[in-house]
Amino acid sequence: MPSSSRNTALLWIVASGFFMQTLDTTIVNTALPSMASALGENPLDMLPVVVAYSLTMAMLTPASGWLADRFGTRRIYFLAILLFVIGSVLCAASQSLPELVLARVVQGIGGSMLLPIGRLAVLRSVTGEQYIAALAMVSVAGQVGPLIGPVLGGWISQTMAWNWIFLINIPIGLLGMAAVRRFLTDDALEQPPPFDFVGCGLLSLCMAAFSLALDVPGNGHQALLSGGLFGIALLAALCYIPHARRRQNPLFSLALFGQRNFSVGLVGNLLCRIGSGAVPFLLPLLMQLQLGYSPLHSGLMLLPAAIGGILSKRWVVPLVKHFGYNRFLLVNTVLVGTSIASFGLISPGWPLALEIAQIGLFGCCNSMQFAAMNSVTLKGLGARDAGSGNSLFSMVQILAIGLGVIIGGGVVNLLSASAGEAAVAYRWAFIVVGLFTLASGVIFRALEAERQVAAAR
């Protein structure tokens, strides 16, 4: 097959995998109340369904590049789709919440490799002049998933059984696996660099323990358990430091954190994305459980955020060029955090037009925030640190989604039990996660000042 035709097929394969991953991430949120009803659970107790998937992806993402080097992108990408499909089948067949959570872990294992290995396959196959256009095509698939995911999830859960939100992955996955066998080539390295299994284990333990600690109610013996988990997370992080100093090729070099903009951007991203990650989880629950919206109605209400996000992409470069990263991130962070907190005002009788405007404003500002944060965090990395820094950055991005769901859902659970009024609980949940995003604005003030600002990616 001609090289151009093979590259075109490769781009469609990678774009389809990215679409499948982003679709699954967004389609579940609007269906959670229906899933809870079918499984006999409280909708707020469905939080582990989201967290298990995102946490598994965060822990395993760093290993994806090494696996591709060791066994080849063709084999590992095929395995990633296969595991994602198997996880989808197991999700659809689940009869209880624990079964569904375990199935989501299997899905997360496959999902953790889809985008990183897809990007690597494109990098190895597409020439430099065409690389930017190739990644742009793949990114479009990532934008389409969130655009139709909430609506499709709402429609399926309202008109069909909730299981179908996972079963629709099967035909896409089967076509993807057939295409991988047909068009991808074996490109395993003869002597891949050794992988830092110990470092990956320590950081995975840190993330898992920290996430579980936040999810444990802080009372009685459970408070001791939560404190113990926080201690384990801290110990694992501290143990990684001497390990990284001793090892010649650690998972993430400590030199990365000596680059000011990378360190500041990493922390700022984590805090900012906690608020942004909580919104897709909390808003459908608020709409369906408090406002009485149908699943389809709540899915349609999230469309302004996706449309606003796509439209605002073109504004980022000129705004950053004119104002600089520091000023742009300071102002835009305030807009994102305030828009998140404003969702707490939504209640029965709230004007529909105002609700749509709030969601649209959040989508616009949040999209520009992501683009600017990504660029300012990664653009200063040299060729030696680019791969490692990008991997760590991707891991933090995914982790923040899970933390946002844990914190937002935890506030609703805690205040619903103590105050006895769910409306107040949702109001404070949006305020709390909005404050996390606002706090990232303080972090971004520590960015190095620039006279000449590079264009945002």
KEPASE-910331 format. One record per residue (C-alpha): residue number from 1; residue in one letter; x, y, z. Coordinates in steps of 0.5 Angstrom, whole numbers, plus 500, padded with zeros to 3 digits. Last residue first. Example, Ala and Ser with C-alpha at 12.3 -4.5 7.8 and 13.67 -1.06 7.14 Angstrom:
<pts>
[2 'S' [527 498 514]];
[1 'A' [525 491 516]];
</pts>
This chain:
<pts>
[457 'R' [499 551 542]];
[456 'A' [499 558 545]];
[455 'A' [504 563 541]];
[454 'A' [510 564 544]];
[453 'V' [510 570 548]];
[452 'Q' [516 575 548]];
[451 'R' [518 579 554]];
[450 'E' [516 574 558]];
[449 'A' [515 574 566]];
[448 'E' [516 567 569]];
[447 'L' [510 564 572]];
[446 'A' [509 565 580]];
[445 'R' [502 569 578]];
[444 'F' [500 562 576]];
[443 'I' [499 559 583]];
[442 'V' [495 565 585]];
[441 'G' [490 564 579]];
[440 'S' [490 556 581]];
[439 'A' [486 558 587]];
[438 'L' [481 561 583]];
[437 'T' [480 553 580]];
[436 'F' [480 550 587]];
[435 'L' [475 556 589]];
[434 'G' [470 553 584]];
[433 'V' [471 546 587]];
[432 'V' [468 549 593]];
[431 'I' [463 554 591]];
[430 'F' [460 548 586]];
[429 'A' [460 543 592]];
[428 'W' [457 549 596]];
[427 'R' [451 550 592]];
[426 'Y' [450 542 591]];
[425 'A' [449 541 598]];
[424 'V' [444 547 599]];
[423 'A' [440 544 594]];
[422 'A' [441 537 597]];
[421 'E' [438 539 604]];
[420 'G' [439 535 610]];
[419 'A' [444 539 613]];
[418 'S' [449 534 615]];
[417 'A' [447 528 610]];
[416 'S' [446 532 604]];
[415 'L' [452 536 607]];
[414 'L' [457 530 607]];
[413 'N' [454 527 600]];
[412 'V' [455 534 596]];
[411 'V' [462 535 599]];
[410 'G' [464 528 597]];
[409 'G' [461 529 590]];
[408 'G' [465 535 589]];
[407 'I' [471 533 592]];
[406 'I' [471 526 589]];
[405 'V' [469 528 582]];
[404 'G' [475 534 582]];
[403 'L' [480 529 584]];
[402 'G' [478 524 579]];
[401 'I' [479 529 574]];
[400 'A' [485 532 577]];
[399 'L' [488 525 576]];
[398 'I' [487 525 568]];
[397 'Q' [491 532 568]];
[396 'V' [496 530 572]];
[395 'M' [498 524 568]];
[394 'S' [498 528 562]];
[393 'F' [503 533 565]];
[392 'L' [507 527 567]];
[391 'S' [508 524 560]];
[390 'N' [509 531 557]];
[389 'G' [515 532 562]];
[388 'S' [518 525 560]];
[387 'G' [517 526 553]];
[386 'A' [519 534 553]];
[385 'D' [525 533 558]];
[384 'R' [531 531 553]];
[383 'A' [528 536 547]];
[382 'G' [528 542 552]];
[381 'L' [522 544 556]];
[380 'G' [520 551 555]];
[379 'K' [513 550 552]];
[378 'L' [510 545 556]];
[377 'T' [507 549 562]];
[376 'V' [506 555 558]];
[375 'S' [502 551 552]];
[374 'N' [498 547 556]];
[373 'M' [496 552 561]];
[372 'A' [494 557 555]];
[371 'A' [490 551 551]];
[370 'F' [486 549 558]];
[369 'Q' [484 556 560]];
[368 'M' [482 557 553]];
[367 'S' [477 551 553]];
[366 'N' [475 553 560]];
[365 'C' [473 560 558]];
[364 'C' [469 558 552]];
[363 'G' [465 552 556]];
[362 'F' [464 556 562]];
[361 'L' [461 562 558]];
[360 'G' [456 557 555]];
[359 'I' [454 554 561]];
[358 'Q' [453 560 564]];
[357 'A' [449 563 558]];
[356 'I' [445 557 558]];
[355 'E' [443 558 565]];
[354 'L' [441 565 564]];
[353 'A' [437 563 558]];
[352 'L' [433 558 562]];
[351 'P' [431 563 568]];
[350 'W' [432 559 575]];
[349 'G' [425 557 577]];
[348 'P' [428 551 580]];
[347 'S' [435 552 582]];
[346 'I' [442 554 579]];
[345 'L' [445 559 584]];
[344 'G' [451 553 585]];
[343 'F' [452 554 578]];
[342 'S' [455 561 579]];
[341 'A' [461 557 583]];
[340 'I' [463 554 576]];
[339 'S' [463 561 572]];
[338 'T' [467 564 578]];
[337 'G' [472 559 577]];
[336 'V' [473 560 570]];
[335 'L' [472 567 569]];
[334 'V' [478 568 575]];
[333 'T' [482 563 571]];
[332 'N' [481 568 565]];
[331 'V' [484 574 568]];
[330 'L' [490 571 571]];
[329 'L' [491 566 566]];
[328 'F' [491 572 561]];
[327 'R' [495 577 565]];
[326 'N' [501 571 566]];
[325 'Y' [501 568 559]];
[324 'G' [502 575 555]];
[323 'F' [496 580 554]];
[322 'H' [497 581 546]];
[321 'K' [500 574 544]];
[320 'V' [495 571 549]];
[319 'L' [489 574 546]];
[318 'P' [491 573 539]];
[317 'V' [493 565 540]];
[316 'V' [487 564 545]];
[315 'W' [481 566 540]];
[314 'R' [481 561 535]];
[313 'K' [480 555 541]];
[312 'S' [473 559 543]];
[311 'L' [469 556 538]];
[310 'I' [470 549 540]];
[309 'G' [469 551 547]];
[308 'G' [463 554 546]];
[307 'I' [460 549 542]];
[306 'A' [462 544 548]];
[305 'A' [459 548 554]];
[304 'P' [453 550 550]];
[303 'L' [452 542 549]];
[302 'L' [451 541 556]];
[301 'M' [444 543 556]];
[300 'L' [442 538 551]];
[299 'G' [445 532 556]];
[298 'S' [440 535 561]];
[297 'H' [434 535 557]];
[296 'L' [436 527 555]];
[295 'P' [437 525 562]];
[294 'S' [430 528 563]];
[293 'Y' [430 535 568]];
[292 'G' [427 535 574]];
[291 'L' [431 541 577]];
[290 'Q' [434 537 583]];
[289 'L' [436 530 581]];
[288 'Q' [436 531 574]];
[287 'M' [439 538 573]];
[286 'L' [444 537 579]];
[285 'L' [446 530 577]];
[284 'P' [448 533 570]];
[283 'L' [451 539 573]];
[282 'L' [456 535 578]];
[281 'F' [459 530 574]];
[280 'P' [461 534 568]];
[279 'V' [463 540 573]];
[278 'A' [468 536 577]];
[277 'G' [473 536 572]];
[276 'S' [473 543 571]];
[275 'G' [474 545 579]];
[274 'I' [479 540 580]];
[273 'R' [482 542 573]];
[272 'C' [484 549 576]];
[271 'L' [488 546 582]];
[270 'L' [492 540 578]];
[269 'N' [493 545 572]];
[268 'G' [496 550 577]];
[267 'V' [501 545 580]];
[266 'L' [503 543 573]];
[265 'G' [504 550 571]];
[264 'V' [508 552 577]];
[263 'S' [513 546 576]];
[262 'F' [513 547 568]];
[261 'N' [514 555 569]];
[260 'R' [520 554 574]];
[259 'Q' [524 549 571]];
[258 'G' [527 545 577]];
[257 'F' [522 541 577]];
[256 'L' [524 537 571]];
[255 'A' [531 536 574]];
[254 'L' [527 531 578]];
[253 'S' [527 526 572]];
[252 'F' [520 523 571]];
[251 'L' [520 515 571]];
[250 'P' [528 515 573]];
[249 'N' [533 514 568]];
[248 'Q' [540 513 572]];
[247 'R' [537 512 578]];
[246 'R' [540 514 585]];
[245 'R' [536 521 585]];
[244 'A' [530 518 582]];
[243 'H' [530 513 588]];
[242 'P' [532 519 593]];
[241 'I' [525 523 591]];
[240 'Y' [521 517 590]];
[239 'C' [521 515 597]];
[238 'L' [518 522 599]];
[237 'A' [512 521 594]];
[236 'A' [511 514 597]];
[235 'L' [511 517 604]];
[234 'L' [506 522 603]];
[233 'A' [501 518 600]];
[232 'I' [502 513 605]];
[231 'G' [501 518 610]];
[230 'F' [494 521 607]];
[229 'L' [492 513 607]];
[228 'G' [493 513 614]];
[227 'G' [489 520 615]];
[226 'S' [483 517 612]];
[225 'L' [483 511 616]];
[224 'L' [484 514 622]];
[223 'A' [478 519 620]];
[222 'Q' [474 512 618]];
[221 'H' [475 510 625]];
[220 'G' [471 516 627]];
[219 'N' [469 521 622]];
[218 'G' [472 524 616]];
[217 'P' [469 520 611]];
[216 'V' [473 516 606]];
[215 'D' [474 519 599]];
[214 'L' [479 524 600]];
[213 'A' [484 518 603]];
[212 'L' [482 514 597]];
[211 'S' [485 519 592]];
[210 'F' [491 520 596]];
[209 'A' [492 513 597]];
[208 'A' [491 511 589]];
[207 'M' [496 517 587]];
[206 'C' [501 516 592]];
[205 'L' [501 508 590]];
[204 'S' [501 510 583]];
[203 'L' [507 514 584]];
[202 'L' [511 509 588]];
[201 'G' [509 504 583]];
[200 'C' [512 508 577]];
[199 'G' [518 509 580]];
[198 'V' [519 502 582]];
[197 'F' [518 500 575]];
[196 'D' [523 505 572]];
[195 'F' [523 502 565]];
[194 'P' [529 500 561]];
[193 'P' [531 503 555]];
[192 'P' [528 499 549]];
[191 'Q' [534 495 546]];
[190 'E' [531 492 539]];
[189 'L' [526 497 539]];
[188 'A' [519 495 537]];
[187 'D' [516 498 530]];
[186 'D' [511 493 528]];
[185 'T' [507 496 522]];
[184 'L' [500 499 523]];
[183 'F' [495 498 517]];
[182 'R' [491 491 517]];
[181 'R' [492 489 524]];
[180 'V' [490 496 526]];
[179 'A' [484 496 522]];
[178 'A' [481 490 524]];
[177 'M' [482 492 531]];
[176 'G' [479 499 530]];
[175 'L' [473 496 526]];
[174 'L' [472 491 533]];
[173 'G' [473 497 537]];
[172 'I' [468 502 534]];
[171 'P' [463 496 533]];
[170 'I' [464 494 541]];
[169 'N' [464 502 544]];
[168 'I' [456 502 543]];
[167 'L' [455 497 548]];
[166 'F' [458 501 553]];
[165 'I' [452 507 553]];
[164 'W' [448 501 551]];
[163 'N' [448 498 558]];
[162 'W' [443 504 560]];
[161 'A' [437 501 557]];
[160 'M' [434 505 552]];
[159 'T' [430 511 551]];
[158 'Q' [432 515 557]];
[157 'S' [439 512 558]];
[156 'I' [440 512 551]];
[155 'W' [438 519 550]];
[154 'G' [442 522 556]];
[153 'G' [448 518 554]];
[152 'L' [448 521 547]];
[151 'V' [447 528 549]];
[150 'P' [452 528 554]];
[149 'G' [457 524 549]];
[148 'I' [456 529 543]];
[147 'L' [460 535 544]];
[146 'P' [465 531 549]];
[145 'G' [467 526 543]];
[144 'V' [467 531 537]];
[143 'Q' [472 535 541]];
[142 'G' [477 529 541]];
[141 'A' [476 527 534]];
[140 'V' [478 534 532]];
[139 'S' [484 533 536]];
[138 'V' [486 527 531]];
[137 'M' [486 532 525]];
[136 'A' [490 537 528]];
[135 'L' [495 532 530]];
[134 'A' [496 530 523]];
[133 'A' [496 537 521]];
[132 'I' [502 539 526]];
[131 'Y' [505 532 523]];
[130 'Q' [505 534 516]];
[129 'E' [511 538 515]];
[128 'G' [515 533 520]];
[127 'T' [513 527 516]];
[126 'V' [508 522 519]];
[125 'S' [510 515 521]];
[124 'R' [513 515 528]];
[123 'L' [510 521 530]];
[122 'V' [503 518 528]];
[121 'A' [504 512 532]];
[120 'L' [507 516 538]];
[119 'R' [500 520 538]];
[118 'G' [496 513 538]];
[117 'I' [501 510 543]];
[116 'P' [499 516 548]];
[115 'L' [492 517 546]];
[114 'L' [489 509 547]];
[113 'M' [494 507 552]];
[112 'S' [490 509 558]];
[111 'G' [484 507 555]];
[110 'G' [486 500 555]];
[109 'I' [487 500 563]];
[108 'G' [481 504 564]];
[107 'Q' [476 500 561]];
[106 'V' [479 494 565]];
[105 'V' [478 499 571]];
[104 'R' [471 501 569]];
[103 'A' [469 493 569]];
[102 'L' [472 493 577]];
[101 'V' [467 499 578]];
[100 'L' [461 496 574]];
[99 'E' [462 489 578]];
[98 'P' [462 493 585]];
[97 'L' [456 497 583]];
[96 'S' [452 491 581]];
[95 'Q' [449 487 576]];
[94 'S' [455 489 571]];
[93 'A' [454 486 563]];
[92 'A' [454 493 560]];
[91 'C' [461 494 564]];
[90 'L' [464 487 562]];
[89 'V' [462 489 555]];
[88 'S' [466 495 555]];
[87 'G' [472 493 559]];
[86 'I' [473 487 554]];
[85 'V' [472 493 548]];
[84 'F' [477 497 552]];
[83 'L' [482 491 553]];
[82 'L' [482 490 546]];
[81 'I' [483 497 544]];
[80 'A' [489 497 548]];
[79 'L' [491 491 546]];
[78 'F' [491 493 538]];
[77 'Y' [495 499 540]];
[76 'I' [500 495 544]];
[75 'R' [501 490 538]];
[74 'R' [501 495 533]];
[73 'T' [505 500 537]];
[72 'G' [511 495 538]];
[71 'F' [513 491 544]];
[70 'R' [518 494 548]];
[69 'D' [518 501 545]];
[68 'A' [510 501 545]];
[67 'L' [510 498 552]];
[66 'W' [515 504 554]];
[65 'G' [511 509 551]];
[64 'S' [505 506 555]];
[63 'A' [508 506 562]];
[62 'P' [507 513 564]];
[61 'T' [499 512 562]];
[60 'L' [498 507 567]];
[59 'M' [497 511 574]];
[58 'A' [493 516 571]];
[57 'M' [488 511 566]];
[56 'T' [487 507 573]];
[55 'L' [485 514 576]];
[54 'S' [480 516 571]];
[53 'Y' [476 510 570]];
[52 'A' [476 508 578]];
[51 'V' [474 515 579]];
[50 'V' [468 515 574]];
[49 'V' [465 509 577]];
[48 'P' [467 510 584]];
[47 'L' [462 516 584]];
[46 'M' [456 512 583]];
[45 'D' [454 513 591]];
[44 'L' [452 520 589]];
[43 'P' [446 517 585]];
[42 'N' [444 512 591]];
[41 'E' [444 505 588]];
[40 'G' [439 500 586]];
[39 'L' [443 498 580]];
[38 'A' [437 500 575]];
[37 'S' [436 507 579]];
[36 'A' [444 508 579]];
[35 'M' [445 507 572]];
[34 'S' [439 512 571]];
[33 'P' [442 517 575]];
[32 'L' [449 516 572]];
[31 'A' [447 517 565]];
[30 'T' [449 524 564]];
[29 'N' [456 522 566]];
[28 'V' [457 516 562]];
[27 'I' [457 519 556]];
[26 'T' [463 524 557]];
[25 'T' [469 519 558]];
[24 'D' [466 514 554]];
[23 'L' [466 519 548]];
[22 'T' [473 521 550]];
[21 'Q' [476 514 549]];
[20 'M' [472 512 543]];
[19 'F' [474 519 539]];
[18 'F' [481 518 541]];
[17 'G' [481 511 538]];
[16 'S' [477 513 532]];
[15 'A' [482 519 531]];
[14 'V' [488 514 532]];
[13 'I' [485 509 527]];
[12 'W' [483 515 522]];
[11 'L' [490 518 522]];
[10 'L' [493 511 521]];
[9 'A' [489 510 515]];
[8 'T' [491 517 512]];
[7 'N' [498 514 514]];
[6 'R' [497 508 510]];
[5 'S' [495 512 504]];
[4 'S' [500 516 504]];
[3 'S' [506 511 504]];
[2 'P' [503 507 498]];
[1 'M' [500 500 500]];
</pts>
